[in-house]
Amino acid sequence: MLNGDAVPQPRRALFLAPFNDLADPQVLVDLAVAAEEHGWEGFFLWDHIVYRHPVRAVADPWVALGAIAARTRRLVLGPLVTPLPRRRIQKLARETASLDVLCGGRSVLGVGIGNSDELEQFGEVTDPRERARMLDDGLAQLISYWRAFEPRPVQQPRIPVWTALRWPNRRPLRRAVRWDGLFPVEMPGPEALVQLGSEIALGRERGLDGYDLVAEI
């Protein structure tokens, strides 16, 4: 993670696919506890129902994150990323608020439109433009549910939202500037991250102040 201070201060996090040997939630909890003990600052899980070969076993990230929240004290945690177009927004609002309460306000919600090959086999919407519209509508609904439901998230005015972008697509940047962070996927190198950061800063009144750029290493 890279925050938006004048002198950027990088934060280290683990980003894990809960597949095969990591599909056991207890293994993920043990890894998160060990990561916190060794100074890591974040712990994030992929959110999938199925995945391509050779993946066989897939853990539910939300069950694992709940257990991790109960066993850690400092780690920032959340899904990277949850595909909003396949979620019931009211259910997601309950899940995210409960997770934020459980972890004492350490959660982040990473969101994207999802992978069409995974969505298609379950009868979900696959058109990327329609999924993008559903994502934006879902985020607006999510904010309203966070305000209306009890218990509310610990973090106010809301849980931080990081949006995903698949390089070199630029359309998601228009969404990203309205939220709290950007998670670019399939980046060719650090120069591309700097370029995206500059484009985000131009679209925000406060530049990158308080904004997170998330980079896979």
C-alpha positions in Angstrom: 0.0 0.0 0.0 1.2 3.5 -0.7 -0.5 6.4 1.0 -1.0 10.0 -0.3 1.3 12.0 2.1 3.6 14.6 0.7 6.4 12.2 1.3 4.8 8.8 0.5 5.2 6.2 3.3 4.8 2.7 2.0 3.0 0.1 4.0 3.5 -3.6 3.6 0.6 -6.0 3.2 0.0 -9.6 2.2 -2.3 -10.3 -0.7 -3.3 -14.0 -0.9 -5.5 -16.2 -3.0 -7.3 -18.5 -0.6 -6.9 -21.5 -3.0 -5.8 -25.1 -2.6 -3.4 -25.3 0.4 -4.6 -21.8 1.5 -8.3 -22.8 1.3 -8.3 -23.8 4.9 -9.5 -20.8 6.9 -7.4 -21.8 9.9 -4.3 -21.7 7.8 -5.2 -18.1 6.7 -5.8 -17.1 10.3 -2.4 -18.5 11.4 -0.7 -16.7 8.5 -2.4 -13.4 9.5 -1.4 -13.7 13.1 2.2 -14.4 12.1 2.2 -11.6 9.7 1.1 -9.1 12.4 3.7 -10.4 14.8 6.4 -9.8 12.1 5.4 -6.3 11.4 3.2 -6.6 8.3 0.5 -3.9 8.2 -2.2 -5.4 6.0 -3.8 -8.7 5.0 -6.0 -9.0 2.0 -7.8 -12.0 0.3 -9.0 -12.6 -3.2 -12.8 -13.0 -3.5 -13.8 -15.8 -5.9 -16.4 -18.6 -6.1 -14.4 -20.7 -8.5 -11.1 -20.3 -10.3 -9.4 -21.7 -13.3 -7.3 -24.9 -13.4 -5.3 -26.1 -11.5 -7.3 -24.5 -8.6 -9.6 -27.0 -6.9 -10.4 -25.7 -3.5 -11.5 -22.1 -2.8 -12.2 -20.6 0.7 -14.8 -18.0 1.3 -12.8 -14.8 2.1 -15.5 -13.3 4.3 -15.6 -16.2 6.8 -11.8 -16.1 6.9 -11.6 -12.3 7.3 -14.0 -12.5 10.2 -11.8 -15.0 12.0 -8.7 -13.0 11.2 -10.4 -9.8 12.6 -11.0 -11.6 15.9 -7.4 -12.8 16.2 -5.5 -9.7 15.2 -5.3 -6.1 16.6 -3.4 -4.0 14.1 -3.7 -5.4 10.6 -5.7 -3.6 8.0 -7.8 -6.2 6.2 -10.4 -6.8 3.5 -11.2 -8.4 0.2 -9.2 -7.5 -2.9 -11.4 -7.4 -4.7 -15.1 -8.3 -4.3 -17.1 -8.2 -7.5 -20.0 -6.0 -6.6 -22.2 -6.9 -9.6 -22.6 -10.5 -8.3 -23.4 -9.4 -4.7 -26.7 -8.5 -3.0 -25.8 -5.0 -1.8 -27.9 -5.2 1.3 -26.1 -8.4 2.4 -22.7 -6.9 1.6 -23.6 -3.9 3.7 -24.3 -6.2 6.7 -21.1 -8.2 6.1 -18.8 -5.2 5.8 -20.3 -3.3 8.7 -20.1 -6.4 10.9 -16.5 -7.0 9.9 -15.6 -3.3 10.6 -17.1 -3.6 14.1 -15.4 -6.9 14.8 -11.9 -5.5 13.8 -12.4 -2.2 15.5 -12.4 -0.1 12.3 -9.5 -1.8 10.4 -11.3 -2.9 7.3 -11.1 -1.8 3.7 -13.5 -2.8 0.9 -11.9 -3.5 -2.4 -14.3 -3.6 -5.4 -14.4 -4.4 -9.1 -16.6 -5.6 -11.8 -15.5 -9.3 -11.6 -14.2 -11.8 -14.2 -16.7 -12.6 -17.0 -15.6 -16.3 -17.2 -16.4 -16.8 -13.5 -19.7 -14.9 -13.7 -21.1 -16.5 -16.8 -21.3 -20.1 -15.4 -23.6 -18.8 -12.6 -25.9 -16.9 -14.9 -24.5 -13.5 -13.8 -24.4 -10.4 -16.0 -21.2 -10.6 -18.1 -21.3 -7.4 -20.3 -18.5 -5.2 -18.9 -20.4 -2.0 -19.4 -23.4 -3.3 -17.6 -21.3 -4.6 -14.8 -19.6 -1.2 -14.5 -23.0 0.4 -14.2 -24.0 -2.1 -11.6 -20.8 -1.4 -9.7 -21.4 2.3 -9.5 -25.1 1.8 -8.5 -24.1 -0.8 -6.0 -21.6 1.6 -4.3 -24.2 4.3 -4.0 -26.6 1.8 -2.4 -23.9 0.5 -0.1 -23.3 4.0 1.3 -27.0 4.5 2.0 -27.2 1.1 3.8 -24.2 1.9 5.9 -25.9 5.0 7.1 -29.3 3.3 7.7 -28.4 -0.1 9.1 -27.4 -0.8 12.7 -24.7 -1.4 13.8 -23.0 1.1 11.7 -19.3 0.7 10.7 -16.8 1.9 13.2 -15.1 4.0 10.5 -17.0 7.2 9.7 -18.2 8.6 7.5 -17.7 5.2 5.9 -15.4 2.2 5.3 -12.6 3.1 2.9 -13.3 1.8 -0.7 -10.5 0.9 -3.1 -11.5 0.3 -6.7 -9.8 -2.0 -9.1 -8.4 -1.2 -12.6 -7.0 -3.6 -15.2 -4.0 -2.0 -17.0 -4.1 -0.2 -19.4 -7.8 0.5 -19.1 -8.4 4.1 -18.1 -12.2 4.3 -17.8 -12.2 3.0 -14.1 -10.1 6.1 -13.2 -13.2 8.2 -13.4 -14.6 6.0 -10.6 -11.4 5.8 -8.7 -11.1 9.5 -8.1 -14.4 9.5 -6.2 -13.2 6.9 -3.7 -10.3 6.2 -1.3 -7.8 4.1 -3.2 -6.8 2.4 -6.5 -5.8 -1.2 -7.0 -4.3 -1.6 -10.5 -4.0 -5.2 -11.8 -1.5 -6.5 -14.3 0.8 -3.4 -14.1 3.8 -3.5 -16.4 6.1 -1.7 -13.9 6.5 1.0 -11.3 6.4 3.8 -13.9 2.8 2.8 -14.8 1.8 3.2 -11.1 3.4 6.7 -11.0 1.5 7.6 -14.2 -1.8 6.4 -12.7 -1.1 8.2 -9.5 -0.6 11.5 -11.4 -3.8 11.0 -13.3 -5.7 10.3 -10.0 -4.2 13.4 -8.4 -5.3 15.6 -11.3 -8.9 14.5 -10.8 -9.0 15.1 -7.0 -9.2 18.4 -5.2 -6.8 17.2 -2.6 -4.5 15.4 -5.0 -3.3 12.1 -3.4 -3.7 13.4 0.2 -5.3 10.6 2.1 -5.5 8.3 -1.0 -4.0 4.8 -1.3 -2.3 3.4 -4.3 -1.9 -0.3 -4.0 0.9 -2.1 -5.8 1.6 -5.8 -6.2 5.3 -6.7 -5.8 
